[in-house]
Amino acid sequence: MKHDFIIEGWQLNHNDRPNAVTSEQQLTEQNYWVHCDRSSAEFEHWLESLGFDESIIESLLATDTRPRFQQIDKNSFFLILRGVNLNAGKEPDDMLTVRLLYTPERVVTCSIQRLRAIEAVASQLKKNKGPDTLESLVIELLSQLNAKIESVIEPIEQFINAQDNDAFSSDAIAEISVKHRKLLRLNRFLKPQLYALSALSKNNVAAFNDYHVELATELDTLSRIVDTIDFYIAQIDVINNRIAQINSEVMNRNTYMLSIIAGIFLPLGFLTGLFGINVGGMPGVDNPHAFYWFCGVLTGIGVVALVMFRRWKFL
């Protein structure tokens, strides 16, 4: 039986149906793909038994998860790729790592958590569909990774397009901030991934000469995704600037109104303060109607101030 650390294992036969890897014997043959649990200690021992160089094994097991391409020889290479996290309770931008080792005999991929792109490829093979060579399997995995990323950024596009207004609630502002952070985290890994696929395309691995068009297509797709994310980030920056401008206008308007109110009440406050002085000689002290006359004068001054502000177009 196959090892416990192997999550998916398929033997690919050109122009023939794929066969699931179920025996140790199949792992000594060629043209098979295995996806493994990277956290298993048995996985490292198995790699050593296959005769892989120690540096390759370290690359497969290292904690460094930055996407990159490393050519081993003319016919072999190593890739670190990132895929969106579609597992329950996880954030898609908390991207998962998948490491891929290609040799003419086999393709070995490994990860720690469940990766939907891997499952999609395995699902095709279970239906006797999908890739029939190791090279087409690599291309299909790249395609599935890109497809899952596109499925995540599509709702973000719809959300951004819905923000074409001049009023933003506190919930909308908070959601804009969340979307902005997600796009920045996606960009953090997808740009290096774009460089890694570009390096794979330029290094002309011999076995991929017949798949140059397919590889260029996936490279173009990822390039378009990165450009789209850059565009969305720029759009959110514009939205945030508009929110800041709206808030600034509201604050300026409120400050302006407070200034107008202060201007109207300034002479009134002066007079009430002046007549509140408790010293002799204040006019109207002995007149029982002085208070009403004083209130009338204050009202008149207030009305005059309002008329003058309107004439000067302050109101």
Buried (B, 14 or more C-beta within 10 A) or exposed (E): EBBEBBBBBBBBEEEEEBBBBEEEEBBEEEBBBBBBBBEBEEBBEBBEEBEBEEEBBEBBBEEEBEBBBBBBEEBBBBBBBBBBBBBEEEBBBEBBBBBBBBBBEBBBBBBEBBBBBBBBBBBBBEEEEBBBBBBBBBBBBBBBBBEBBBEBBEEBBEBBEEBEEEEBEEEBBEBBEEBBEBBEBBBEBBBBBBEBBBBBBEEEBEBBEEBEEBBEBBBEBBBEBBEBBBEBBEBBEEBBEBBEEEEEEEEEEEEEEEEBEEEBBEBBEEBEEEBEEEEEEEEEEEEEEBEEEBEEEBEEBBEEBBEEBEEEEEE
